[in-house]
Amino acid sequence: VNSEVTVMGFTGIPLPAVILTKTVGGNEAAAIFNSALGSLLGIFVSPVLILMTLGLSGDVPFFKIFIQLCGTVLVPLAIGQWLRGKIIAWMEEKKPPFGTVASCTLLLIIYSAFCDTFSNSDISLPPVELFTVVAMVITCQLTLLYTTFLLSNSSWCQFRRQDTIAVMYCATHKSLTLGIPMLKIMYSGDPNLSLITIPLLIYHPCQIMIGGLIAPKLRQWMLNEKQLPL
């Protein structure tokens, strides 16, 4: 269980962090920048951290992982950015529902990941161990949220409350859309692949649920700053 949770911790920053930051009224620009930068750095940094932490360098060559990740994540991103520059005028005129398409695609990825994991007949995870993983994931997320809140809201950081909200969401959220392809590449052929993906599959809905639950409190806390006398 410890290895699976460790792998989950090295995935990038997902889009829900930006959405929740915007919903609460935090620093949306900072959240977008961190999400884009985190996803890009995740291609290079996450495999290295996983290999260094779990000692898998002898089983999986890093160069192969890097090439496959670039083909799976970086190349589509580059093509999308290139196409955007070509059709930006048409996009502004027609306003296609790319947001809806992106949401549906994300749901499809999540559905596919759940199906791949729990349809595996070889998977063996007793209910007690599953509940243990759920408890560890939720505890990990709550601890990270509280820690980032304390650090970013401390006097020596001098962040505004809008920045603190962005830090809380961006620093604690993990990307399923980057993490699942990465794990499939790094653990290709591993019979424990389904087990390895479970913590990330649990973390993703939990981060949205917990982030949504604390959003009203964070928004009220942020609005209170504007009411303080200068």
Secondary structure per residue as TSV (DSSP state, phi and psi in degrees):
chain	resnum	aa	ss	phi	psi
A	1	V	-	360.0	-40.0
A	2	N	H	-59.9	-40.8
A	3	S	H	-65.0	-42.2
A	4	E	H	-64.8	-42.7
A	5	V	H	-67.2	-36.3
A	6	T	H	-61.8	-44.9
A	7	V	H	-60.2	-41.5
A	8	M	H	-57.1	-34.0
A	9	G	T	-71.2	-10.0
A	10	F	T	-104.7	12.2
A	11	T	-	-86.2	164.9
A	12	G	-	-82.4	-169.4
A	13	I	-	-93.3	126.3
A	14	P	-	-91.1	172.0
A	15	L	H	-63.9	-36.6
A	16	P	H	-53.9	-27.9
A	17	A	H	-63.3	-39.0
A	18	V	H	-69.1	-43.4
A	19	I	H	-63.3	-44.8
A	20	L	H	-67.1	-39.0
A	21	T	H	-60.8	-43.0
A	22	K	H	-66.1	-40.8
A	23	T	H	-62.0	-42.3
A	24	V	H	-73.6	-27.5
A	25	G	T	101.4	21.8
A	26	G	-	-79.9	-168.3
A	27	N	-	-77.4	91.9
A	28	E	H	-65.8	-39.6
A	29	A	H	-60.7	-43.3
A	30	A	H	-65.0	-38.2
A	31	A	H	-66.2	-41.5
A	32	I	H	-63.6	-44.9
A	33	F	H	-61.4	-46.2
A	34	N	H	-67.0	-35.5
A	35	S	H	-65.2	-45.5
A	36	A	H	-66.9	-45.7
A	37	L	H	-66.5	-40.8
A	38	G	H	-64.4	-40.2
A	39	S	H	-66.2	-39.0
A	40	L	H	-69.2	-46.8
A	41	L	H	-66.6	-29.3
A	42	G	H	-59.8	-30.4
A	43	I	H	-63.5	-36.4
A	44	F	H	-94.7	-41.8
A	45	V	H	-82.9	-42.7
A	46	S	H	-59.1	-47.5
A	47	P	H	-59.7	-39.2
A	48	V	H	-63.2	-45.6
A	49	L	H	-64.1	-40.3
A	50	I	H	-65.0	-45.7
A	51	L	H	-63.7	-40.3
A	52	M	H	-69.3	-39.8
A	53	T	H	-74.4	-43.6
A	54	L	H	-97.9	-7.0
A	55	G	T	67.3	45.5
A	56	L	-	-102.6	11.6
A	57	S	T	-61.7	-28.8
A	58	G	T	-77.7	-20.5
A	59	D	T	-92.3	-36.0
A	60	V	S	-127.5	118.4
A	61	P	-	-69.1	132.4
A	62	F	H	-63.4	-40.0
A	63	F	H	-61.2	-40.2
A	64	K	H	-64.3	-42.4
A	65	I	H	-61.8	-44.8
A	66	F	H	-61.0	-45.0
A	67	I	H	-63.5	-43.6
A	68	Q	H	-67.9	-38.4
A	69	L	H	-66.3	-39.9
A	70	C	I	-61.7	-42.3
A	71	G	I	-68.6	-30.7
A	72	T	I	-85.6	-36.1
A	73	V	I	-114.3	-52.3
A	74	L	I	-73.2	-42.7
A	75	V	H	-63.4	-48.3
A	76	P	H	-59.1	-36.6
A	77	L	H	-64.2	-44.4
A	78	A	H	-64.5	-41.3
A	79	I	H	-64.0	-41.8
A	80	G	H	-62.3	-42.5
A	81	Q	H	-65.8	-37.6
A	82	W	H	-65.9	-43.6
A	83	L	H	-65.8	-36.6
A	84	R	H	-59.8	-40.3
A	85	G	H	-65.5	-27.9
A	86	K	H	-81.7	-32.1
A	87	I	H	-117.3	19.0
A	88	I	H	-62.6	-35.5
A	89	A	H	-65.7	-43.2
A	90	W	H	-64.6	-38.6
A	91	M	H	-63.3	-42.1
A	92	E	H	-68.7	-29.6
A	93	E	H	-80.1	-47.6
A	94	K	H	-87.2	-26.8
A	95	K	-	50.9	62.8
A	96	P	-	-64.7	152.3
A	97	P	-	-78.6	61.5
A	98	F	H	-65.9	-30.4
A	99	G	H	-62.9	-43.4
A	100	T	H	-65.6	-41.8
A	101	V	H	-61.8	-42.1
A	102	A	H	-63.6	-42.1
A	103	S	H	-64.7	-42.4
A	104	C	H	-66.0	-38.4
A	105	T	H	-64.5	-41.8
A	106	L	H	-62.8	-42.8
A	107	L	H	-62.1	-39.0
A	108	L	H	-64.4	-40.0
A	109	I	H	-64.1	-44.1
A	110	I	H	-63.6	-44.5
A	111	Y	H	-61.8	-43.7
A	112	S	H	-63.0	-41.9
A	113	A	H	-64.6	-42.8
A	114	F	H	-63.4	-42.3
A	115	C	H	-64.0	-44.7
A	116	D	H	-61.4	-35.5
A	117	T	H	-76.5	-52.0
A	118	F	H	-91.4	-5.0
A	119	S	T	-90.1	-5.5
A	120	N	-	-72.7	116.2
A	121	S	T	-70.4	-18.5
A	122	D	T	-84.9	-9.4
A	123	I	-	-69.0	133.9
A	124	S	-	-132.6	100.8
A	125	L	-	-136.8	100.4
A	126	P	-	-58.4	150.4
A	127	P	H	-54.1	-36.9
A	128	V	H	-62.7	-43.0
A	129	E	H	-68.8	-36.7
A	130	L	H	-63.0	-45.4
A	131	F	H	-64.1	-32.8
A	132	T	H	-65.3	-42.9
A	133	V	H	-62.8	-44.5
A	134	V	H	-59.4	-45.6
A	135	A	H	-63.5	-41.2
A	136	M	H	-64.9	-41.2
A	137	V	H	-65.2	-46.5
A	138	I	H	-64.8	-43.3
A	139	T	H	-61.5	-43.0
A	140	C	H	-60.8	-43.7
A	141	Q	H	-68.6	-43.7
A	142	L	H	-63.3	-39.6
A	143	T	H	-64.4	-42.7
A	144	L	H	-65.3	-41.5
A	145	L	H	-61.1	-46.1
A	146	Y	H	-67.0	-40.1
A	147	T	H	-66.1	-46.0
A	148	T	H	-65.6	-33.3
A	149	F	H	-64.5	-46.5
A	150	L	H	-64.5	-44.3
A	151	L	H	-68.2	-47.3
A	152	S	H	-74.1	-19.9
A	153	N	T	-99.0	4.8
A	154	S	S	-75.3	162.6
A	155	S	T	-66.7	-31.4
A	156	W	T	-78.3	-16.7
A	157	C	T	-79.7	-37.9
A	158	Q	-	58.1	39.3
A	159	F	-	-86.0	149.2
A	160	R	-	-74.1	164.7
A	161	R	H	-66.4	-32.0
A	162	Q	H	-61.9	-38.3
A	163	D	H	-69.0	-39.3
A	164	T	H	-59.7	-40.9
A	165	I	H	-63.0	-44.0
A	166	A	H	-62.2	-41.4
A	167	V	H	-63.0	-44.6
A	168	M	H	-59.3	-46.2
A	169	Y	H	-75.7	-43.5
A	170	C	H	-71.1	-35.2
A	171	A	H	-77.8	-20.7
A	172	T	H	-107.2	-16.2
A	173	H	-	-84.5	147.6
A	174	K	-	-121.9	143.9
A	175	S	-	-92.7	118.6
A	176	L	H	-74.4	-36.8
A	177	T	H	-68.8	-27.3
A	178	L	H	-92.0	-37.5
A	179	G	H	-67.6	-43.8
A	180	I	H	-63.8	-50.2
A	181	P	H	-59.1	-37.7
A	182	M	H	-63.2	-45.5
A	183	L	H	-66.3	-38.0
A	184	K	H	-65.4	-33.8
A	185	I	H	-75.1	-46.4
A	186	M	H	-70.9	-33.2
A	187	Y	T	-113.0	31.0
A	188	S	T	-59.9	126.6
A	189	G	T	85.9	-6.0
A	190	D	-	-77.6	124.9
A	191	P	T	-64.7	-17.0
A	192	N	T	-95.0	11.9
A	193	L	H	-57.6	-42.7
A	194	S	H	-61.1	-39.9
A	195	L	H	-68.1	-36.9
A	196	I	H	-65.5	-32.4
A	197	T	H	-81.7	-14.2
A	198	I	H	-59.6	-48.1
A	199	P	H	-57.8	-38.8
A	200	L	H	-68.3	-38.4
A	201	L	H	-64.1	-33.4
A	202	I	H	-77.6	-40.1
A	203	Y	H	-63.2	-39.2
A	204	H	H	-60.7	-54.5
A	205	P	H	-66.8	-31.0
A	206	C	H	-66.0	-39.4
A	207	Q	H	-67.1	-33.7
A	208	I	H	-71.2	-43.2
A	209	M	H	-65.9	-49.6
A	210	I	H	-66.4	-41.0
A	211	G	H	-60.3	-38.4
A	212	G	H	-70.6	-36.0
A	213	L	H	-67.3	-37.0
A	214	I	H	-88.7	-6.7
A	215	A	H	-58.8	-47.6
A	216	P	H	-59.7	-40.7
A	217	K	H	-65.2	-41.4
A	218	L	H	-66.7	-38.7
A	219	R	H	-64.1	-43.6
A	220	Q	H	-64.0	-40.2
A	221	W	H	-62.8	-39.3
A	222	M	H	-69.6	-40.5
A	223	L	H	-67.1	-30.0
A	224	N	H	-63.2	-28.4
A	225	E	H	-64.2	-36.3
A	226	K	H	-71.4	-19.6
A	227	Q	H	-91.5	-7.5
A	228	L	S	-71.8	140.3
A	229	P	-	-69.0	140.2
A	230	L	-	-78.9	360.0
